[in-house]
């Protein structure tokens, strides 16, 4: 029986309306802390009130009246609210009255009295004001998150008021510790100077005519001037890290690591191209070729032993016979990889290299082991994904567990529920299907691309936490963007314990946390991670 797992992807699109003009910020000596959002209103709701009496079996005495807003018997909490603790405790623990002479039973019973339309006031929170940051007259560099500006870059901070008949009346903030104030307008714009490699911090907030303010937001902005010796070729590279950034997103985890990509963009293996054709490859994968021959997709009958050796691998003749099919197969997921990268921020070339290393794009069970799918997910890997990627957990858990069981989070589920979720997640990426052509359900394989991207996000979160735990600093303070991604691959392949075991001696020897410095400490069962990382990042 074919399995189908559906994973809805939540997309939030926020539109910022344009303004007729902008105003440059005026320096102010000191900004008072903004009050923050304070938006509570009451609405009148019509409902039907149902009246019940709580009476004693003996004597038929009415002891209290219970009013509820739903059909059916009053709930325990409603009885406690309207009848008090003494009546509630006796009623909730009493034995059922099964005697034909009910007036001899102990305890209470409920009897419906009447229903009538009513109104009640309900308090509700209104959407708060928000503020967003962008650049003016700059263009994103293709395949990277960096922006290139041919004139002095300008940072634009725009307030958004979601309530009708209200508006943003002032933008305030600090840039590199200095206060600014744009009064009477919803957009604030100012030129930004060159920074060091760590960038400068911008804090910003907006005041509303409603009488409150937005939250205080922050951004880390890095500006690097490039002239290459020619004054006519002057330009700036600009990178922005912020939850409120409206430009092209940085590779995922850069925000949580608080680290910028290299100036001018990351290395190629950490980029996402604009066209799926740029992901195309033509590598003679032997494991993939053998599977295509075994499943009858490739006719290697002209080769010795049908193109396969005694151990089930492919011989040279079989590999040549399978070459066209191998090329077509390894590129069939490229469009989906690109789309997934754009949606999640996980670099597309990283994902493709991962699948090449893990499974050679054959999305089944590897040699009857516990590793499954394009990215060879294990039960331990599923545990990492569900624990460290809460947004993915919130989407996936309701597909498996009953309503109301997922809300407390993965770590608060009981062991049986966690096991069920892990098995379900591993099963969701296993495309093996006895009744399908080639023994694979390729729809399942397509779905799994997104799962592996979310699994990679979980691993970069865990890797960042390992670094922070052992250094007491944010990951970006002690390691570069590229090195943190390599640490993430260690975490994915060998686990957080191996990463911690490699970081510890490097720190004891006062070594900088680079891949070159920690990789020699990946020993024993962890040693395989060295070739793994070098292969994917080459």
VMD Tcl script that draws the C-alpha trace (Angstrom):
set ca {
  {0.00 0.00 0.00}
  {1.41 3.37 -0.98}
  {1.91 5.91 1.76}
  {1.25 9.59 1.41}
  {2.52 12.17 3.85}
  {1.47 15.75 3.42}
  {3.41 18.60 4.91}
  {1.84 22.03 4.61}
  {4.32 24.85 4.24}
  {3.30 28.07 5.93}
  {4.14 31.20 3.95}
  {3.74 34.62 5.56}
  {3.66 37.51 3.10}
  {3.90 40.95 4.59}
  {3.25 43.92 2.33}
  {4.60 47.31 3.29}
  {2.73 50.24 1.74}
  {4.83 52.98 0.13}
  {5.01 56.48 1.51}
  {4.89 59.78 -0.28}
  {8.21 60.93 1.16}
  {10.84 59.95 3.65}
  {12.74 61.89 6.24}
  {16.33 61.56 7.31}
  {16.70 60.90 11.03}
  {17.54 63.67 13.42}
  {19.98 62.87 16.23}
  {18.46 63.10 19.67}
  {20.34 63.20 22.96}
  {18.51 60.28 24.51}
  {15.49 58.11 23.64}
  {13.08 57.02 26.31}
  {12.27 53.30 26.18}
  {9.14 52.72 24.10}
  {6.08 51.37 25.93}
  {5.61 48.44 23.56}
  {2.31 47.10 22.19}
  {-0.73 47.68 24.41}
  {-3.81 46.74 22.44}
  {-6.73 45.11 24.18}
  {-10.32 45.64 23.12}
  {-13.65 44.09 24.03}
  {-16.25 42.81 21.63}
  {-19.86 41.83 22.31}
  {-20.71 38.30 21.25}
  {-24.20 36.80 21.02}
  {-24.62 33.28 22.35}
  {-27.16 30.87 23.76}
  {-27.10 30.39 27.55}
  {-28.21 26.99 28.85}
  {-29.49 26.87 32.44}
  {-29.12 23.74 34.59}
  {-30.06 22.99 38.17}
  {-27.88 20.94 40.45}
  {-30.19 19.12 42.88}
  {-29.92 16.45 45.58}
  {-31.31 12.98 44.98}
  {-32.70 12.99 48.46}
  {-35.36 15.63 48.88}
  {-34.96 17.00 45.34}
  {-33.46 20.20 46.73}
  {-31.87 22.65 44.28}
  {-28.42 23.59 45.57}
  {-27.11 25.74 42.71}
  {-27.69 26.88 39.14}
  {-25.12 26.25 36.41}
  {-25.08 28.46 33.31}
  {-23.15 27.17 30.26}
  {-22.69 28.38 26.69}
  {-22.81 25.00 24.96}
  {-25.22 22.16 24.43}
  {-24.90 19.04 26.57}
  {-24.25 18.48 30.25}
  {-22.23 20.99 32.27}
  {-18.51 20.29 32.37}
  {-16.70 19.68 35.67}
  {-15.02 23.08 35.60}
  {-18.37 24.79 35.13}
  {-19.85 22.92 38.11}
  {-16.87 23.96 40.25}
  {-17.29 27.60 39.12}
  {-21.04 27.88 39.82}
  {-21.58 25.43 42.68}
  {-18.39 25.71 44.71}
  {-15.75 23.29 45.90}
  {-17.84 21.31 48.42}
  {-20.63 20.42 45.98}
  {-18.14 19.80 43.18}
  {-15.99 17.35 45.18}
  {-19.00 15.31 46.26}
  {-20.57 15.35 42.79}
  {-17.38 14.39 40.95}
  {-16.63 11.42 43.25}
  {-20.14 10.09 43.93}
  {-21.22 6.62 42.82}
  {-23.78 6.35 39.99}
  {-27.39 6.20 41.15}
  {-28.68 2.86 39.87}
  {-31.48 2.34 42.37}
  {-35.06 2.41 41.11}
  {-35.76 4.61 44.13}
  {-33.53 7.47 43.11}
  {-34.67 9.63 46.02}
  {-32.67 7.32 48.27}
  {-29.34 7.92 46.48}
  {-26.60 10.09 47.90}
  {-25.20 13.02 45.98}
  {-26.47 15.27 43.23}
  {-27.85 15.26 39.72}
  {-28.27 17.89 37.02}
  {-31.50 18.79 35.28}
  {-31.92 21.05 32.26}
  {-34.10 24.11 32.90}
  {-34.11 26.54 29.97}
  {-32.12 28.25 27.23}
  {-32.20 31.83 26.02}
  {-30.16 34.17 23.82}
  {-27.56 36.24 25.67}
  {-24.65 38.62 25.04}
  {-21.20 38.70 26.62}
  {-18.05 40.80 26.33}
  {-14.82 39.12 25.24}
  {-11.39 40.72 25.54}
  {-9.08 40.28 22.58}
  {-5.62 41.44 21.53}
  {-5.31 43.60 18.43}
  {-2.45 43.28 15.96}
  {0.48 45.50 17.05}
  {2.49 47.91 14.95}
  {5.66 46.50 13.39}
  {8.81 47.86 11.77}
  {10.79 46.50 8.82}
  {14.26 47.18 7.46}
  {15.44 47.27 3.84}
  {18.07 48.89 1.60}
  {17.65 51.55 -1.04}
  {19.39 51.52 -4.45}
  {21.07 48.17 -3.84}
  {20.73 44.89 -5.69}
  {21.13 41.38 -4.26}
  {24.05 39.39 -5.61}
  {22.74 36.32 -7.43}
  {23.12 33.04 -5.53}
  {24.04 34.81 -2.27}
  {22.39 36.87 0.45}
  {24.81 39.80 -0.02}
  {23.66 43.09 -1.55}
  {25.83 45.23 -3.80}
  {25.38 49.01 -3.84}
  {26.94 51.30 -6.46}
  {26.25 54.40 -4.37}
  {26.51 54.98 -0.62}
  {24.06 52.44 0.84}
  {20.94 53.75 2.57}
  {19.14 51.86 5.29}
  {15.36 52.23 5.18}
  {13.25 51.58 8.29}
  {9.52 51.42 7.61}
  {6.71 51.22 10.16}
  {3.51 49.29 9.49}
  {0.24 50.00 11.28}
  {-2.28 47.16 10.74}
  {-5.28 48.91 12.32}
  {-7.59 51.00 10.12}
  {-7.82 54.68 11.01}
  {-4.46 54.50 12.84}
  {-1.00 55.36 11.53}
  {2.68 55.35 12.37}
  {3.63 58.77 13.73}
  {7.33 58.37 14.55}
  {10.30 56.06 14.05}
  {13.02 55.98 16.69}
  {16.11 53.91 17.31}
  {19.84 53.75 17.73}
  {22.56 53.10 15.18}
  {25.90 51.99 16.56}
  {24.85 53.40 19.94}
  {23.73 56.80 18.62}
  {20.04 57.75 18.82}
  {17.93 58.85 15.86}
  {14.37 60.10 15.54}
  {12.15 60.50 12.47}
  {9.05 62.35 13.66}
  {5.72 62.58 11.85}
  {6.38 59.89 9.23}
  {6.34 56.12 8.85}
  {9.65 55.75 6.98}
  {13.12 56.64 8.19}
  {16.11 56.59 5.81}
  {19.78 57.30 6.39}
  {23.15 56.50 4.83}
  {25.26 53.85 6.54}
  {29.02 54.05 6.79}
  {31.55 51.29 6.36}
  {31.72 48.91 9.34}
  {34.17 46.28 10.48}
  {33.59 42.61 9.65}
  {31.28 42.18 12.64}
  {28.99 44.98 11.51}
  {27.09 47.54 13.57}
  {23.92 47.12 15.60}
  {20.73 48.99 14.75}
  {17.79 49.03 17.16}
  {14.50 50.50 15.95}
  {10.85 50.85 16.89}
  {7.78 52.78 15.82}
  {5.15 54.84 17.64}
  {1.50 54.64 16.60}
  {-1.37 57.12 16.77}
  {-3.11 54.37 18.75}
  {-1.00 55.50 21.70}
  {1.48 52.63 21.97}
  {4.57 51.44 20.11}
  {5.91 48.41 18.33}
  {8.33 46.02 19.92}
  {12.01 47.00 19.87}
  {13.67 45.23 16.94}
  {17.34 44.93 16.07}
  {19.50 44.37 13.02}
  {23.18 43.70 12.52}
  {24.41 45.60 9.46}
  {27.78 45.06 7.77}
  {29.04 47.47 5.09}
  {32.30 46.84 3.23}
  {33.60 49.31 0.64}
  {35.29 47.87 -2.48}
  {37.20 49.96 -5.01}
  {39.67 47.47 -6.53}
  {42.07 50.36 -7.13}
  {39.74 52.08 -9.60}
  {37.75 55.06 -8.24}
  {35.24 54.62 -11.05}
  {34.50 51.08 -9.83}
  {33.61 51.97 -6.24}
  {30.87 49.85 -4.69}
  {29.74 48.48 -1.34}
  {28.83 45.01 -0.13}
  {26.01 45.16 2.44}
  {24.67 42.32 4.60}
  {21.79 42.58 7.07}
  {20.86 40.11 9.80}
  {17.42 40.77 11.28}
  {14.06 39.12 11.76}
  {12.62 42.30 10.17}
  {14.80 42.21 7.04}
  {12.78 42.52 3.81}
  {15.50 41.80 1.30}
  {16.81 38.50 0.02}
  {17.09 36.16 2.97}
  {20.42 35.00 4.29}
  {21.16 31.30 4.48}
  {19.17 29.84 7.33}
  {20.81 29.68 10.78}
  {22.93 32.79 10.10}
  {20.50 34.76 12.30}
  {20.57 32.28 15.19}
  {24.37 31.98 14.89}
  {24.62 35.80 14.63}
  {27.22 35.48 11.90}
  {27.65 37.07 8.47}
  {28.59 35.12 5.35}
  {32.00 36.02 3.89}
  {32.14 39.46 2.29}
  {30.84 39.13 -1.25}
  {28.93 35.96 -0.48}
  {29.54 32.41 0.79}
  {31.61 29.72 -0.95}
  {29.90 28.01 -3.85}
  {28.86 24.90 -1.92}
  {26.77 27.15 0.36}
  {24.94 28.98 -2.42}
  {21.58 28.63 -4.13}
  {21.55 29.31 -7.88}
  {18.73 31.12 -9.62}
  {18.07 28.30 -12.09}
  {17.80 24.59 -11.38}
  {19.94 23.84 -14.44}
  {22.91 25.22 -12.52}
  {22.59 22.30 -10.10}
  {22.98 19.77 -12.91}
  {25.69 17.13 -12.49}
  {27.03 14.16 -14.47}
  {28.79 11.89 -11.97}
  {29.00 8.12 -12.59}
  {27.53 6.99 -9.28}
  {28.14 3.26 -8.87}
  {25.51 2.58 -6.20}
  {22.87 4.38 -8.25}
  {23.90 2.53 -11.42}
  {23.67 -0.85 -9.69}
  {20.15 -0.09 -8.43}
  {18.98 1.07 -11.85}
  {20.26 -2.20 -13.35}
  {18.75 -4.34 -10.57}
  {15.35 -2.68 -11.02}
  {15.39 -3.15 -14.79}
  {15.61 0.54 -15.63}
  {18.91 -0.10 -17.44}
  {19.52 -3.01 -19.81}
  {23.05 -4.27 -19.15}
  {22.47 -7.75 -20.55}
  {25.35 -7.29 -23.03}
  {27.76 -6.97 -20.10}
  {29.39 -9.79 -18.17}
  {27.07 -10.98 -15.40}
  {24.46 -8.46 -16.52}
  {26.66 -5.53 -15.53}
  {26.90 -6.53 -11.86}
  {29.72 -8.09 -9.88}
  {29.40 -10.93 -7.39}
  {28.73 -8.60 -4.47}
  {25.83 -6.83 -6.20}
  {27.87 -3.78 -7.20}
  {28.19 -2.56 -10.76}
  {31.11 -3.50 -13.00}
  {32.71 -1.12 -15.48}
  {30.59 -2.31 -18.41}
  {27.40 -1.94 -16.37}
  {28.45 1.53 -15.26}
  {28.92 2.65 -18.86}
  {25.60 1.13 -19.88}
  {23.85 2.97 -17.07}
  {25.59 6.29 -17.64}
  {22.71 8.13 -19.46}
  {20.13 6.90 -16.93}
  {22.41 7.78 -14.01}
  {22.78 11.35 -15.30}
  {19.05 11.77 -15.79}
  {18.22 10.28 -12.39}
  {20.63 12.39 -10.33}
  {19.19 15.61 -11.78}
  {15.48 14.82 -11.52}
  {15.22 16.39 -8.05}
  {17.02 19.64 -8.96}
  {13.92 21.81 -9.40}
  {12.50 20.61 -6.11}
  {15.83 21.13 -4.34}
  {15.94 24.71 -5.63}
  {12.36 25.44 -4.55}
  {12.99 23.91 -1.12}
  {16.17 25.97 -0.71}
  {14.31 29.16 -1.55}
  {11.57 28.32 0.97}
  {13.76 27.18 3.86}
  {17.04 29.07 3.36}
  {19.09 25.85 3.33}
  {21.60 26.27 0.47}
  {20.58 24.27 -2.61}
  {24.09 23.08 -3.44}
  {24.52 21.85 0.13}
  {21.32 19.80 -0.19}
  {22.35 18.29 -3.51}
  {25.82 17.45 -2.23}
  {24.26 15.90 0.86}
  {22.00 13.62 -1.19}
  {24.90 12.66 -3.44}
  {27.05 11.66 -0.49}
  {24.34 9.93 1.53}
  {22.37 7.94 -1.05}
  {23.61 8.77 -4.57}
  {19.99 9.91 -5.06}
  {18.49 6.45 -4.48}
  {15.74 7.27 -1.91}
  {15.26 3.86 -0.31}
  {16.84 1.90 2.53}
  {20.61 1.68 2.28}
  {21.81 -1.94 2.28}
  {19.00 -3.06 4.60}
  {20.29 -0.76 7.34}
  {18.56 1.85 9.46}
  {19.48 4.76 7.20}
  {16.60 5.82 4.98}
  {15.89 8.11 2.04}
  {17.79 10.65 -0.04}
  {19.55 12.02 3.04}
  {19.68 8.69 4.93}
  {17.65 9.69 7.96}
  {18.00 7.54 11.09}
  {15.82 7.38 14.19}
  {18.43 9.47 16.04}
  {18.33 11.97 13.20}
  {14.55 12.12 13.45}
  {14.87 12.80 17.18}
  {17.22 15.72 16.45}
  {14.85 17.12 13.82}
  {11.78 17.01 16.04}
  {13.56 18.39 19.10}
  {15.60 21.20 17.53}
  {13.24 22.39 14.78}
  {10.10 23.41 16.62}
  {8.36 24.94 13.60}
  {8.73 21.68 11.68}
  {7.57 19.71 14.73}
  {4.44 21.88 14.94}
  {3.62 21.05 11.32}
  {4.46 17.36 11.40}
  {3.18 16.25 14.82}
  {-0.56 16.85 14.12}
  {-0.26 14.56 11.09}
  {0.60 11.69 13.43}
  {-0.78 12.28 16.93}
  {-4.33 13.08 18.00}
  {-5.66 16.59 18.39}
  {-4.36 18.30 21.50}
  {-1.40 15.98 22.05}
  {1.25 18.07 20.30}
  {0.88 21.44 22.02}
  {3.37 20.95 24.86}
  {6.27 20.30 22.46}
  {8.32 17.24 21.57}
  {10.33 17.08 24.80}
  {7.15 16.94 26.88}
  {5.61 14.01 25.01}
  {5.77 10.62 26.68}
  {8.24 8.03 25.40}
  {5.62 6.15 23.40}
  {4.49 9.31 21.61}
  {8.07 10.34 20.83}
  {8.82 6.88 19.45}
  {5.71 7.00 17.29}
  {6.72 10.39 15.89}
  {10.30 9.30 15.17}
  {9.14 6.18 13.35}
  {6.62 8.21 11.38}
  {9.25 10.75 10.33}
  {11.72 8.08 9.24}
  {8.91 6.33 7.38}
  {7.92 9.56 5.65}
  {11.29 9.80 3.84}
  {11.47 6.11 2.89}
  {10.39 5.86 -0.74}
  {10.68 2.04 -0.85}
  {7.43 0.64 -2.29}
  {7.05 -2.97 -3.43}
  {4.06 -2.20 -5.65}
  {5.62 0.83 -7.37}
  {7.70 1.01 -10.56}
  {11.39 0.47 -9.73}
  {10.31 -0.37 -6.18}
  {10.16 3.34 -5.30}
  {7.38 5.82 -4.65}
  {8.90 8.96 -6.15}
  {6.11 11.13 -4.74}
  {7.37 10.09 -1.32}
  {10.91 10.94 -2.39}
  {9.82 14.40 -3.52}
  {8.18 15.03 -0.15}
  {11.34 13.98 1.65}
  {13.44 16.80 0.14}
  {11.67 19.28 2.40}
  {12.04 16.99 5.41}
  {15.80 16.80 4.95}
  {16.03 20.60 4.61}
  {14.21 20.98 7.93}
  {16.44 18.30 9.43}
  {19.48 20.33 8.37}
  {18.00 23.41 10.08}
  {17.61 21.37 13.27}
  {21.23 20.27 13.07}
  {22.56 23.78 12.56}
  {20.57 24.90 15.61}
  {22.01 22.07 17.69}
  {25.54 22.65 16.40}
  {25.26 26.32 17.29}
  {24.10 25.41 20.79}
  {27.04 23.02 21.23}
  {29.45 25.81 20.30}
  {27.72 28.23 22.66}
  {27.69 25.72 25.53}
  {31.45 25.13 25.32}
  {32.55 28.70 24.65}
  {29.91 30.77 26.50}
  {29.76 32.96 23.42}
  {27.44 33.19 20.46}
  {28.57 30.93 17.59}
  {29.29 33.93 15.36}
  {31.74 35.33 17.92}
  {34.02 32.28 17.79}
  {33.55 30.68 14.36}
  {33.00 31.75 10.77}
  {29.88 31.17 8.67}
  {31.51 28.41 6.62}
  {33.04 26.67 9.64}
  {29.70 26.65 11.43}
  {28.12 24.92 8.44}
  {30.90 22.32 8.53}
  {30.23 21.81 12.24}
  {26.57 21.34 11.29}
  {27.53 18.55 8.89}
  {29.49 16.87 11.69}
  {26.39 17.11 13.85}
  {24.23 15.64 11.07}
  {26.60 12.77 10.30}
  {28.08 11.87 13.67}
  {26.00 13.67 16.29}
  {26.41 16.51 18.75}
  {28.57 14.37 21.04}
  {31.24 13.99 18.38}
  {31.17 17.71 17.70}
  {31.56 18.48 21.41}
  {34.39 15.95 21.74}
  {36.28 17.68 18.93}
  {35.66 21.22 20.16}
  {36.76 20.52 23.74}
  {40.46 19.71 23.09}
  {40.69 22.50 20.52}
  {39.58 24.99 23.16}
  {41.92 23.46 25.76}
  {44.80 24.16 23.37}
  {43.53 27.70 22.72}
  {42.95 26.93 19.05}
  {40.62 28.97 16.92}
  {37.41 27.08 16.12}
  {38.03 26.31 12.47}
  {37.41 23.09 10.59}
  {41.15 22.61 10.14}
  {41.68 22.85 13.90}
  {38.85 20.64 15.16}
  {38.82 17.93 12.46}
  {41.99 16.20 13.80}
  {40.11 15.62 17.06}
  {37.34 13.65 15.35}
  {38.62 10.22 16.28}
  {37.31 6.69 16.67}
  {33.63 6.34 15.77}
  {33.57 10.06 14.93}
  {36.42 9.93 12.41}
  {34.19 9.22 9.42}
  {32.82 12.75 9.71}
  {36.09 14.16 8.37}
  {35.78 12.69 4.88}
  {32.03 13.31 5.03}
  {32.43 17.06 5.56}
  {35.31 17.39 3.11}
  {33.33 15.56 0.43}
  {30.18 17.65 0.77}
  {32.03 20.98 1.07}
  {34.59 20.48 -1.67}
}
mol new
graphics top color blue
foreach p $ca { graphics top sphere $p radius 0.5 }
foreach p [lrange $ca 0 end-1] q [lrange $ca 1 end] { graphics top cylinder $p $q radius 0.2 }
display resetview
